[in-house]
């Protein structure tokens, strides 16, 4: 559970709050007892908001790192996997 401070307390101790966040867990800010914000370190922020690549770029990295043929998975393995019908049947 993150440490919790009112906005007024955090303002009065901002330097210490920032130092604590850099070296430890996030700090939760409250206004009139209700959570309104959370202060996190830059490292944690970058981890949480990191740019996600496209599926295609992830697939290319995966294929580059793993030899599918060596695992017995060739092009023929993927033939027939996709349902080419115009729509999915409705299950009642």
C-alpha positions as CSV (number, residue, x, y, z in Angstrom):
1,X,0.0,0.0,0.0
2,X,1.5,3.4,-1.0
3,X,2.2,6.1,1.6
4,X,-0.6,8.6,1.7
5,X,-0.3,12.4,2.1
6,X,-2.6,15.3,1.8
7,X,-1.7,17.7,-1.0
8,X,-0.9,20.4,1.6
9,X,1.5,18.0,3.4
10,X,3.1,17.0,0.1
11,X,3.5,20.7,-0.8
12,X,5.3,21.5,2.5
13,X,7.6,18.5,2.1
14,X,7.9,18.2,-1.7
15,X,11.7,17.7,-1.8
16,X,11.4,14.8,0.7
17,X,8.4,13.3,-1.0
18,X,10.3,13.3,-4.4
19,X,13.3,11.7,-2.8
20,X,11.2,9.0,-1.2
21,X,9.5,8.2,-4.5
22,X,12.8,8.0,-6.3
23,X,14.0,5.3,-3.8
24,X,10.8,3.6,-2.8
25,X,7.1,3.0,-3.4
26,X,4.7,5.6,-4.9
27,X,3.1,8.3,-2.8
28,X,-0.7,8.7,-2.9
29,X,-2.0,12.3,-2.7
30,X,-5.4,13.0,-1.1
31,X,-7.7,16.0,-1.0
32,X,-10.3,16.0,1.8
33,X,-9.5,12.4,2.4
34,X,-10.1,11.2,-1.1
35,X,-7.4,9.9,-3.4
36,X,-6.7,12.3,-6.3
37,X,-3.2,11.5,-7.6
38,X,-0.2,9.2,-7.2
39,X,3.4,10.3,-7.5
40,X,5.7,7.7,-9.0
41,X,9.4,7.7,-10.0
42,X,10.4,8.3,-13.5
43,X,11.5,4.7,-13.9
44,X,8.1,3.5,-12.8
45,X,6.3,6.0,-15.0
46,X,8.4,4.9,-18.1
47,X,7.7,1.3,-17.3
48,X,3.9,1.9,-17.0
49,X,3.6,4.2,-20.1
50,X,6.2,2.6,-22.3
51,X,5.6,2.7,-25.9
52,X,4.2,-0.5,-27.2
53,X,5.2,-1.6,-30.7
54,X,2.9,-3.0,-33.2
55,X,2.0,-6.7,-33.4
56,X,4.0,-7.0,-36.6
57,X,7.2,-5.6,-35.1
58,X,6.8,-7.9,-32.1
59,X,6.2,-10.9,-34.4
60,X,9.3,-10.0,-36.4
61,X,11.4,-9.8,-33.2
62,X,10.0,-13.1,-32.1
63,X,10.8,-14.8,-35.4
64,X,14.3,-13.3,-35.4
65,X,14.9,-14.7,-31.9
66,X,13.4,-18.1,-32.4
67,X,14.0,-20.6,-35.2
68,X,10.5,-22.1,-35.9
69,X,11.8,-24.5,-38.5
70,X,14.1,-26.0,-35.9
71,X,11.1,-26.5,-33.6
72,X,9.3,-28.3,-36.5
73,X,7.0,-25.5,-37.3
74,X,7.1,-24.7,-41.1
75,X,4.8,-22.8,-43.4
76,X,2.6,-25.9,-43.9
77,X,1.8,-25.7,-40.2
78,X,-0.1,-22.5,-40.6
79,X,-2.1,-23.5,-43.7
80,X,-5.7,-24.2,-42.9
81,X,-5.6,-22.6,-39.5
82,X,-7.6,-19.6,-40.6
83,X,-11.3,-20.0,-41.1
84,X,-12.0,-18.4,-44.5
85,X,-15.8,-18.6,-44.2
86,X,-17.7,-15.2,-44.5
87,X,-18.9,-15.2,-40.9
88,X,-18.9,-17.2,-37.7
89,X,-21.8,-19.5,-37.2
90,X,-24.3,-18.4,-34.6
91,X,-24.6,-20.7,-31.6
92,X,-28.0,-21.0,-30.1
